[in-house]
Amino acid sequence: MENIGKMARKAQNSGVRFRPHFKTHQSAEIGEWFREFGVVSITVSSVDMAVYFSKNGWKDITIAFPVNICEIERINELASKISLNLLVDSHETTLFVIDNLKYKSRAWIDIDVGYKRTGVSWEEPDKVARLAAEIEGSKNLSFAGVLTHAGHSYSAKSTKEVGQVYFDTLNRMKFVQNRLEAKGFSNVETSVGDTPTCSITENFDGLDEIRPGNFVFYDVMQLKLGSCSEEDIAVSLACPVVAKCKERNEIVIHGGAVHLSKEFILDEKGRENFGYVSVPQENGWGPILQNAYVSSLSQEHGIVKAVNDLFDKIQIGDMLMIIPVHSCLTADLMREYVTTEGKLLQMMPKFL
Amino acid sequence: MENIGKMARKAQNSGVRFRPHFKTHQSAEIGEWFREFGVVSITVSSVDMAVYFSKNGWKDITIAFPVNICEIERINELASKISLNLLVDSHETTLFVIDNLKYKSRAWIDIDVGYKRTGVSWEEPDKVARLAAEIEGSKNLSFAGVLTHAGHSYSAKSTKEVGQVYFDTLNRMKFVQNRLEAKGFSNVETSVGDTPTCSITENFDGLDEIRPGNFVFYDVMQLKLGSCSEEDIAVSLACPVVAKCKERNEIVIHGGAVHLSKEFILDEKGRENFGYVSVPQENGWGPILQNAYVSSLSQEHGIVKAVNDLFDKIQIGDMLMIIPVHSCLTADLMREYVTTEGKLLQMMPKFL
C-alpha cells in the first residue's frame, strides 16, 4: 500500500496520469487498493489480462504489448465494452487494425528510446508521423500519443545511470512529441513506464502518463538497482525446509524454478543468486540474511547456501521466506497471495 | 508415443520396472498413453501432483522429493488410498514420518551419487543403513530401497560423459545396495531416473527401476546433450509474430518468460539461446531453422534473431513454433496441449 501511495503522490504532484501496470500482481483484489489513490486507468500486458480486469470493473485499459492481429476478435469484444488503448509500431499491424476494428479505440505508437525491443526508433519521427497519420485517417482509431518502455534501465549499474536513462527517455519522447506537433498533430501525449526510472525520479514534469508495475512489490533486482530500499519490498515466497547438508552448508527448500522462476542476479562475487533469504516474523518476515542466499534451483528444489551459525539454527520443517529476484515472474507462477494480516488474495486464472 | 514406447521397451528388455516421472507433462490424458505400454506405477515431484494423478486412477505413486513434513496430513490422506512411496534422506524427517504416518507406505532412501542436491552420499553406506534400520523398525513404513537422481548428467559435455555418469551411478548404487544386503537388509531395490542417462543407455541390467520424465517430450537441452535426435522432440510452443525490426534482424513474438521460462543454453558462439525456432507444418512443425534463435525474453515478449532471407519471409501475424530449452518448465507454465491431430489435452490445475 505504501509503495502505491508514494508513486500515486509523485504522479499527482507532477500532474501526470498514473496508469499502473497490473501485470506484476495480476490480482483484482490488489487492483482495488489502487482505487483508494484515485487510479481509474491501468496497463496490462495481454488481452487475457485486459479481459480479466475489465470483468473486475476497470473501464480504461492500455494493452502495452504490440497488437497481436490473431487476437482481433477478442480485442473487438473488449473495445465494445471499455475504453481500450492499443499499441502499434508497424504499418502492417496498424493497417490490419484499421481494417478490422469495429469499435472506437485509442492507439499509442510504441517508441524505442534505447531498449531495442519493440517500437519505432525515436530517431525516426517521420516514420512515427506516417503511422500517426494512418491512425488519424481511420474510422475507429484515434491517435493517443507516443508510449515507451525504457527497459534498458534494468541494465543500469547505479541510480545515477538509471537517472541518465530517465533523462534521455524524457528528452527523446519530447523530441518525438515536438516533431509530431510541428507536423500538425495536436494533444500528442507521452507515456513512460519502467519501475527503476519512475522510482528514482521525484517529478515527471513534461510527461503525460507513467505506467510502472513492479514497484507494487519490488524485488532483489530493484534493490540491487537502488530503485527501492529493503523495507519497500512487499512480497516473498514461503518455502519449507525439506533437507540439510552439513558438508556443503546447504539447506534444501521446496521452492524451485516452478515457484521462483529461473531469473538470477550475479552477486558481488560473481555467483548466481536466485533469491535473498529471510525468516518469518509476526506479520511478515525479518531482515534479509547476510549469510545466506539461494544458489541454485531445479524444478521443485531450491538450494540455500548458509554459513555455519545460521545453518545450525534452521531446522527441517522450518519456513524460509525467499525474496524473489524478479517479483513479476515469481508472482506469475503463483495463483494467490497471503497478506501479512493472513488474508488470502486471488490472482487471475492462468488461462482464460 | 514413440518416445514412451521406446523407453518402455528398453525397460522391459532389461527386466526393470518403468516408473515414469509425470512432472514433465502433468497431464492425466498424456498419462493414459503410458498405460498402453503396461505402466502401472509412476513418479511425481509434489504432493499436489500425487493427489491429481491418484484422482486419475494411478494407484502406485512415488513422490520423488524429500518429504516436506508440513504436508503430513495430505500425505496421510494419500497413504490411506494408494500405494504410496516416500523419499527420505535425514534422521529428522524419517523420525517425524515414523511418528506421524497413519497408513502403510514404502520409504526409499535418497542417495547422492554425485549431483550434490539432496540425499545421503553413496560414500556413507553406514548412514544409509542406520536410516534403513529406523524405517524397518517402524510400524507403518517399509523399506523399499535406494533411489537417486543423477542430475549431474545434465552438465555432461558429450554422450560419452553421460555414459560415464550412468556407469558411476550404477556402480555407486550397487555398492550401497551390496553394503545394505551385507548388513542383513533384504530385497533392497535400486531406482535411478534422469532422462539423459536413461536415453543413451540401452540396457539397465543390475537396476530395479528407472524413472525418467523429460524423455516424453525432450527439448533443446536434451538435443544438445545428445539424449535425443531432432525428430524425437515432441513439444513446441506456438508463438504469434507481433513485430519486426529490420535494422536488428529481430522478430518479436508473443512468447516470453511467462510462457517459455528463462532457462537458456549457451550456443557454440557463447550467446544465450532461449529456444530453437521452426515454422508450423501440417500435423506439426518443420525442421529447426538454422538461421534463427530466441535471443532474449522479457515477461511477454520474445526476440527471435533471424538472418535476412528468413527475416523477410516471416510476416506479422505468422506463427512461429518455439522448441523449448527445458520442456518441463515450459509445460509447467502452460495448462493444456494441442496434439498434432488438433486434440486438446488438459494439464493438472496449477494449484489444488
Chai-1 contact restraints between the chains, C-beta under 6 A:
chainA,res_idxA,chainB,res_idxB,connection_type,confidence,min_distance_angstrom,max_distance_angstrom,comment,restraint_id
A,S45,B,E300,contact,1.0,0.0,6.0,A-B,restraint_1
A,F65,B,E300,contact,1.0,0.0,6.0,A-B,restraint_2
A,P66,B,V242,contact,1.0,0.0,6.0,A-B,restraint_3
A,P66,B,A243,contact,1.0,0.0,6.0,A-B,restraint_4
A,N68,B,P240,contact,1.0,0.0,6.0,A-B,restraint_5
A,N68,B,V242,contact,1.0,0.0,6.0,A-B,restraint_6
A,N68,B,H254,contact,1.0,0.0,6.0,A-B,restraint_7
A,I69,B,G317,contact,1.0,0.0,6.0,A-B,restraint_8
A,C70,B,P240,contact,1.0,0.0,6.0,A-B,restraint_9
A,D89,B,A243,contact,1.0,0.0,6.0,A-B,restraint_10
A,S90,B,A243,contact,1.0,0.0,6.0,A-B,restraint_11
A,E92,B,I316,contact,1.0,0.0,6.0,A-B,restraint_12
A,T93,B,I316,contact,1.0,0.0,6.0,A-B,restraint_13
A,T118,B,A243,contact,1.0,0.0,6.0,A-B,restraint_14
A,T118,B,V252,contact,1.0,0.0,6.0,A-B,restraint_15
A,P240,B,N68,contact,1.0,0.0,6.0,A-B,restraint_16
A,P240,B,C70,contact,1.0,0.0,6.0,A-B,restraint_17
A,V242,B,P66,contact,1.0,0.0,6.0,A-B,restraint_18
A,V242,B,N68,contact,1.0,0.0,6.0,A-B,restraint_19
A,A243,B,P66,contact,1.0,0.0,6.0,A-B,restraint_20
A,A243,B,D89,contact,1.0,0.0,6.0,A-B,restraint_21
A,A243,B,S90,contact,1.0,0.0,6.0,A-B,restraint_22
A,A243,B,T118,contact,1.0,0.0,6.0,A-B,restraint_23
A,V252,B,T118,contact,1.0,0.0,6.0,A-B,restraint_24
A,H254,B,N68,contact,1.0,0.0,6.0,A-B,restraint_25
A,A257,B,L329,contact,1.0,0.0,6.0,A-B,restraint_26
A,V258,B,D332,contact,1.0,0.0,6.0,A-B,restraint_27
A,K262,B,K262,contact,1.0,0.0,6.0,A-B,restraint_28
A,K262,B,E263,contact,1.0,0.0,6.0,A-B,restraint_29
A,E263,B,K262,contact,1.0,0.0,6.0,A-B,restraint_30
A,Q299,B,C328,contact,1.0,0.0,6.0,A-B,restraint_31
A,E300,B,S45,contact,1.0,0.0,6.0,A-B,restraint_32
A,E300,B,F65,contact,1.0,0.0,6.0,A-B,restraint_33
A,I316,B,E92,contact,1.0,0.0,6.0,A-B,restraint_34
A,I316,B,T93,contact,1.0,0.0,6.0,A-B,restraint_35
A,G317,B,I69,contact,1.0,0.0,6.0,A-B,restraint_36
A,C328,B,Q299,contact,1.0,0.0,6.0,A-B,restraint_37
A,L329,B,A257,contact,1.0,0.0,6.0,A-B,restraint_38
A,D332,B,V258,contact,1.0,0.0,6.0,A-B,restraint_39
A,R335,B,K350,contact,1.0,0.0,6.0,A-B,restraint_40
A,R335,B,F351,contact,1.0,0.0,6.0,A-B,restraint_41
A,K350,B,R335,contact,1.0,0.0,6.0,A-B,restraint_42
A,K350,B,K350,contact,1.0,0.0,6.0,A-B,restraint_43
A,F351,B,R335,contact,1.0,0.0,6.0,A-B,restraint_44
